[in-house]
Structures are given as structure tokens and as C-alpha cells.
Amino acid sequence: MQTKHLLLLIIYLITSILIFIYVDLDYLGKVSIIIFLLSLGLFIFSKVPAGLVGMLVLMGGILLGLPESILFESLNQHIVWLMIGAFIISGIIEESGLLQRFVKLINRKCESIQKLTLFTFIKIQCLSLIIPSTSSRAMAMLPIYRAMTVKFPSQKLFLGLLIPTLILIASNLSLIGAGSHLVAIGILEKQTSKTISYLDFLIWGLPFGILFGIFATCILYVLTKENVQRSHDIDIKNEAEVNFKVPFSQKEKTTIICVVITLLLWVLEPLHGLDIAFTTILMALIMLLPQLNLLHWKKGLKHISWSLIFFVTSSSALGELLVRYNVVTYLQSHIMQFLKSLGQVSELMIVIVIIVISVFSHLVITSHTTRAVVLIPAFIVFAKLFQLNEVAVVFLALIGINYCLTFPISSKAILVFYEEEDKPFEPKHLFKLSCILMPLYCLFMLGMYFTFWKFIGLELM
């Protein structure tokens, strides 16, 4: 065992002992904390596959007394079925020839990484306005990412980090940018009879999302520049001078029709009421029908990244334990007690408190929606306690909650790319990026409040 690993193990054991001695929670609550910390440590510092780590840690928790049901319930999530369906559809796109056609299009239109970056940025901003799920947007961008790395193989680190980063930042653009927005607005309406309309959120959130997205792209490009060697990039024009006027095959036409129908079902979810996960798996199964001749059943199943599926289920279960056994409530109550003890506080201090708690919450609560469910009611109580504008508090909290870039388990959008076969980035790359972006994100929120939001209806006091 390396000295570094031995030191980390000693720190973990001491921390676990202190948790059992000093933390005022029941036994299962304490177990939930220590296995969550163990999983984070192994995800970051070990070379064991992330999915295997998550499942083994979860099993260890069950052996320590957690109910077995937590394992089986972890598969009962919309995101799991969304990913299964999306992986199959992605495989069909690849097998149909559309992916190769798109590679050739990129080769013709995007001669440089700068043009490709601009194309990626614009596409993700557009998707964030029509596809109401960060996970869905990540799955939609996955085939495009694969096409990009064929043309620019030396840019895997940059593109692998850029796409999920922009997807998460772009969730700030609109009300449907993340499912947690709708959950939070529902809570706001029930507790205060106030709301945030689609247009309101667009006016308040779009400038922030666009500006910080540009900012993050520039920072990421500089950070990964040393890993990029343009001489390794590929020119695909040698393939018998590709003729872009080659007509689409029947398989390509059928695939395009099915993909368009899938996207329409995603966009029109408020009208038909069918969950995105259901429509995705439904369309994936329809596309596997032998009559369509797109992809055989067994081959379709091989396109599913089961490692990612197990990673998602286990990490979600570990996060759920913190909620189920009152770990989050425990932390929340201590924070509220501290805030009450402050008495009269300035507007600047209140903004900082909202930003810090909401942004850093992803380190403890890995689920985007769960963060909204847990934090928004507390923030509304906080607003009433200090006689603040509840709408402004909730909006600021949602912008903060949308930041989740530190670990692979921080967001499903990150996991989709992290678990790619070629693994474009390691946890250390993500952690390094977040160490720079997270404080800048907080400062950017602070600046936006005092220069923009405060003057367009979001004044706190």
C-alpha cells in the first residue's frame, strides 16, 4: 500500500470514529455518512471501476445494518431507464451510418477546434431550451461527442469536460433547464402562493447561463491546452473524396424519423404527460423491432453501458441514504441555528449565505432534484425569518443548486461521459476544474445579483 493511500485510510478511520462519537444521529444515519465518505474517497483516489466501487460500498452498508431494499429500490429510478433507452438509440444512430455521416460533416464544417467549440456551445444552449432534462441533453450529445473525437482525437479531455460542463451551466437558461426547477416552483407556490413564470426565468437566468458558459469554456480551453496536440487530429477527406450529396439510405431515413419522434415526445412532455424516461425506452424498443431493420435485439443490449447504470444506481442510493436517515436534516438544522444566531444581517451576508449553501450542497446531496426538495423549503423558511423576497431567494438557490461539477457522481450528465469506454477524463481533472470554477461561479452569482438581478425584480430586502 502506498504511503498516500495509507494516510488517507488513517484519516478516514479517524473521521469515522469521530462521527460515531460526536454526531447526534442514530446508528443508520452514522453508517450512511461513513459509507458515503468511503465511496467519495474510492471514486477519487482508487483505480477500481466506479460502478464496482458504488455497488461494493452499498453492499458493505447493507452488511452494517442498512436495509436490503435500498439496493433493489435503486433500480427503480427514471434516470436508469432513460439511460438504457438512450444508449440503445445512440447505438442505432451509430450502426445506421448517421454517426459517420456526421463525422464527415464536422470534418468539412469544423476545420479547427475553435469552430467546433462554437458549434458545441450553440447547440447545447438550444437543447437546454427544448429538452427538459440534463440527463436527456447529455444522452443527446453523446453520439455527437463520439463524432467529434473521431475528427479531433487529441481533444478528448477538452470535449469530454466541455459538453457536460456546458450542459449543466445551460440548465440556468430556462424553467425547463432542470427538473429541479419545476419541483422548486411547485414548493414555492404551495408555501407562498407566489411563482416564477417561464418568461421570468428566461429573463433572469439566460444572461447568467450564456455569460458564465462562455467564461467556463475559455477557462477549460486554457486548462486543457497543454494536453492538446493538433498534429494528432485527423483529416477524413481521404475516404475516396467523400461526396456529401450521397442520398440517405432507408436505414438512415428510418432512424432520423424515430429520433425526431423521440425528441418531439421529450419536448411535448407537458402536453401528453408521459415521462421522458418512459418515452425514451418506448422508442428504443420500437426501434429494435425486426420489421424496422435498424438493430438486432441482442446487439442493441450490448450498446448499454452497464457500468454506468450500476454507478448511477449505487451513487443515487448512497445519496438517498443521507436523506432517508436524516443526515441532511441534521446538517440543515445546524445551519439554520447558526443563521438565527446572527440576528440582523446585511444584504451582502444574506446573498453570500444563499450562494454558498446552495452551490456547495452538491457535495453532500448528489441528486439535483433531491437538493431542491431538501433545500427550497428551508430557504423559504429562511426568507420568512429575515422578511426577504421569497421569489428572489428561491431563484438564487436554484442557480446555486445547478452547480454540480466537482465529482463524477455530482451529476448524471457528467457520469454519461465519465463512463465512456475511452474515459475522456479522470476525477482529478474534474476536481481541478471545479476548484477553479466553483469559487468563480459564486462570485459571478454575487456580481449578477448586485449589477442585474437586484434591479429587475429580484431584490432580497
N, C-alpha and C positions, 0 to 999 in steps of 0.2 A: 504493500500500500504506500502510495506517495505521501510525502510529508504534508502536502496541501490537503489531501483527502483526509488524512488522519486528524489534522487540525479542524477541518470542517465537521468531522464526526464528533469530536470532543465538544465543539461549540453547540452542535445540535443536541447532544445528550444533556449538556448543562441547561440549555434553553428548555428542553422538555421537562427536566426536573423542576425548574423554577415555575413553569406553567402549572404543574400539578400541585405545587406548594402554595402559590400566591394567587392564581386566577380563581375567582369566585364563580365557578361553573360546575355543573355535575360531571360525573366521570366521562360520559359520552361526548360532552362538549369539549373537554380537555383532550380526549383522544382525537376528535375532529381537527383540533388545532395542530397537534403534533404530526398527524399523518399528512395534513395539508402542507406544513412546512417541509416535511420529508420529501413530498412529491416535487415541490418547487426546487429544492436542492438537487435532487436527482435529475430533473429536467434540464437544469442549467449546467451542472458540473459532471454528470456521468455520460458515458457513451452508449448506455443501454437505450434501445429504441423507446421513444416517448410513449407509444401505446402500451408497450410491455410494462414500463415503469408505472403508468397510471393504474393498470389493472392489478399489478402486484401490490402496490400500496393500498389499493382499495380492499384487496383480499386480506392484507395484513390488518387493516382496520376492522374487518369482519371477525377475524380471529381474536381481536382485542375486545370484542363485545358489540360492535355495530351490527344492526340487523342485516340479514342476507338480502332482504327486499331492496336495499339501496342499490345492489348490483343489478338486479333484474329491472328495476324501475328506470335505471339509467338508459336503457334501450328504448324506453317509452318517451321519446322526445321528437318533436317535429324536425329538428335540425338533422337528426340521424337519417330520417327517411328522405329529407330534402337532399342530403349529400349522396345517398345511394342512388336516387333518381338522377341527380345532376352528373354523377360520374358516368352512368350509363349513357346519358345523352351526349356527354363530352366524348365518350368512346365512339359513338355512332358518327359524330361530326368528323372525328379523326379518320375512321375507316371509310367514310363516304368519299373522301378526296377533297372535301371543303377546306380542311386544315392546310393541306398542301397548296391549294389554290390561294389561300390567304397568305401563306408564306411567300408565295411569288408576288402577291400584291404588295406586301411590305417591302420586298426586295426592290420593287420598281418605284414605289412612292416614298419610302423612308430610307434615303441613301445614308443618312447619318443618325447617330443616337439622339441628337437634339431634336430632329424631326419626329423620331419615334416617341420620344418623351412627350412632345407636344400633342401628338395623336393620342397617346395613352391618357394624358391629363384631360383632354376634352371629352374623350369617350366616357371616362369614369364620372365626370361631372354630369353628363347627360343621363347615364344609367342611374345615378343617385336620385334623379327627379322622377323616374318612371318605375324603377324596381324597388319595392318597399322592404328590402332586407339586405343587410351587409353580406350575409352568407350567400344569398342568391346572386348578388353582384360579383362576389368572389368566384363563384362557380361559373358564371357567365364569362368572366375574364380569363379563366384557366386555359381554355383552348387558344385564346389569343396570346397569352403568355408563352405557351409552348411554341406557337408560330414565331413569336419574336425571338426566342432563344435559338431557333434554327438559323435565323439571319445574323443574330448578334450573340453567339455563344459565350463570348467574353464578358457579356453584360448580365449574366445570370444573377449575380449578387445584387446589382443595382435594380434590375427589373423585378426580381423576386421580393425585394423590400419595398420598391416604389408602389407596386399595384395595391397590396393590402394597406399600405400607409395612406395612399390617396383615397381608397375606398372608405376607410374609417374616418378620415378628415371630412370627406364629402358627405358623410351622414349628417353633418351640421347644416346642409343646404336647405332641406325641406322637412316638412312634418312627417313625411313617409320615409325619411332617410334612415330611420331605425325603428324597429318595433317598440322600443322602449319609449319613444316619443308619444305614441298613441296611448300606451299604458299610463304614462305620467299625466297626460292631458285628462284622461279618464278620472284619475285620482284627484286632480285639481278641480274638475267640475263637481265631483261629489262632495268635496270638503269645503269649497268656497263659492260654488256657482259661477265661477269665472272660467274662461277658456282661452286657448290660443288657436287662431284660425290658420288655415294653410297659408294664406297670404301674409299674415303677420309673421309666421315662422320664416317664410321665404325672404321677407324684407330684412328681418333681424339676422337670420342665420347665413344667408347666401354670401354676403360680403366677407364674413369671417371665414367660411369654408373655402372660398376661392383664394383669398389672400394668404391664409396660412398654408393652403395646399401648394401654392407657388413657392412660398418660403421653405416648406419642408422638402419640396423637390430639389431646390437649389442646394440645401444642406446635405441631402442624401447623395446628390451627384458629387459634391466635393468629398464627402466621406469615403465613397467607394471608388473614386477616381484612380487611386493607386492600385486597385485590383483590376483595372481595365487596360487591356492592350488591344488597340484597334486592329493590329496586324492579324489577330486571330479570327476576326469576323469573316463571314463567308459571303461570296457573291454567287447567287444561284442561277445567273443568266446562262451558264454553260449547258443547262439542260435542254440542248437542241434548240436554243433561242426560243424560249417559252412564248407561245402565242396566246395572248390574253383574250383572244376572241374565240377560243375553243368553246363550243357550246356546253352547257351544263348537262351532265349525264342524268338519267332518270333517277338514280340513287341520290344524287346531289339535290335535284329538284324536290324529291320527297322529303329529304332531310331538312331542307330550308323551310318547307311548308310546316313541318312538325315543330321546328324550333320557333318559328314565328307564332304559331298557335300557342306554344308554351309561354312565350313572352307576353302575349296578349292575355292569357289566363292569369299571369302574375300581376300585370298592370291593372286588370279589371277585377281583382280580388274583392274590392268593396261592393261591387255590383252582384257578383254571383255567390259570394260568401264562402267559397271553398278555399281552404288553407293552401298556401303556396307549396308546402311540403306534399300535400295530397295531389295537387295538380301536377307537380313535378314527377312523382312516382307513377301517376296515372299515364302521363305522356311517355315516360320511359318504357313502361310495359307495352303500351300500344306500338311504340317504335320497334319493339323486339318481336312483334308478330311476324311469322314466316311469310305471310302474304305481302308484307311491305318490302321484304328482301333487303333490309338495312344491316342487320347484325344478328347472328345466332345467339340464342339464349345463353349458352354456356360461355361464349366469348364475351358477351355483354357483362356477365358477372365478373369476369377476370379484370375488367377495367375499374372495378370498385377498389379504392384504397382502404382495405380493411384495417390497416394500421392506423389510419386517420380516424376511422369510425370508432375503434376502441379507445383512441386517445380522447376523442370528443366525449364519449360516454363516461369514461373514467374521470376526466377533469371536471365535467359538469356535475357528476355525483359528488366529487370532493368539495366543490363549491356549494352544492346544495346542503351538505352536512353542516356547514358553518351557519346556514340559515335555520335549518331544522332544529339544531341543538343550541340555539340562542347565542351563538358566538357573536354574530353581527349585532344582535340586540344589546349584548353586553358592551361592545365597543361603542355603539350608538348612545347608550345611556351615559357612559362616562364622558363622551364628547359633549353631550347636552348639559351635563352637570358643570363641566368646565366653562361652557359658554354662559350659563346662567350666573356663574360666579363673577363674570367680567363686569356685570352691571351695565351702565351706559357706555356704549362703544361708538366709535366713529364709523362713517360710511365706508371709508377705506378698509378698516379692520373687518367689517361685515363682508365686503366683497372678497377679501383675501380668504376668510374662513370658508365661504361657499365654494370658492375655486379650489382651494387646497383639499377639502374633504371630498368633493365630487371627482376631481382629477385623480387623486391617489386611491380612491375607493376600488379601482380595478385591480389593485394589488392584493386585495382581500376577497372581493366578490367577483368571480371571473365571468359570470353571466351578465350580459348587457341589460337584459330585461329585469333580472333579479336586483341589480343595482337600483333601477328605477323604482321597483316595488318596495325596496327597503328604505331608500334614502328620501324619496319625494315626500312621503307623509311626514318624515322627520323635519324636512326643510320647511314644509308648510307650518308645522308647529313652531319652528324657529322664527318664521316670518311673523306669525301672530304674536309671539313672545316679545319681539322687538318692534312690532307695529310696522312691518315692511310691506311692500308691494308683492303679494303672493305670486303674481304672474311673472314678475321680474326674477324673483328667487327661483321659481321652477325652471324658467328658461335658462338662467345661468347654470343651474345644477345640471340640466340636460346637456348643455355644451360641454361641461366638465366631465360628465359621465361618458360622453362619446370618446374620450381619450382612453385608449387601451392598447398600448404598443409595447409594453415592457417585456412580456414573456410570450412564448408561443400559445400558452393556454389563455392569454388575456382576451383573445378574440377568435371566433371561428374563421373569420376572413384571413387571419394570419395562419391558422392551422392548415387551411386548404393548400397554401403554398409551401409551408414548412414541411409538410409530409409528402411533397412531390418526390418522385423516385430519385431525381438528381439533387435533391435538397439544396436549393439555391442559397440558403443562409443558415447559420448556426445561431443558437440562443445568444451567444456573446455579441454577435452583430446587432441583433435586435435590442439587446440591453444597452449597448454602446449608443445606438441611435436614440433610444428613449431617454438616456441620461442627458442628452443634448436637447431633444425636442420637448420633453415634459416640462422643464422649467420655462422654456420659451413659450410653450402653449399657455402656461399660467400667466406669464407676463403679457402675452398677446390678448388674452381674455381681459386682463386688467386694463390694458390700453384701450381695447374696444369699448369697454364699459364707460370709461371716463371721456372718450372722444366721440362715441357714436351712440351706443345703446341708451345711455342716460338721457339723451336729448330727443329720442324718438318713442318715448312712452315706457321705457324700462327703468325709470329712476326708482331706486330701492326705498328711499326715505322721503 
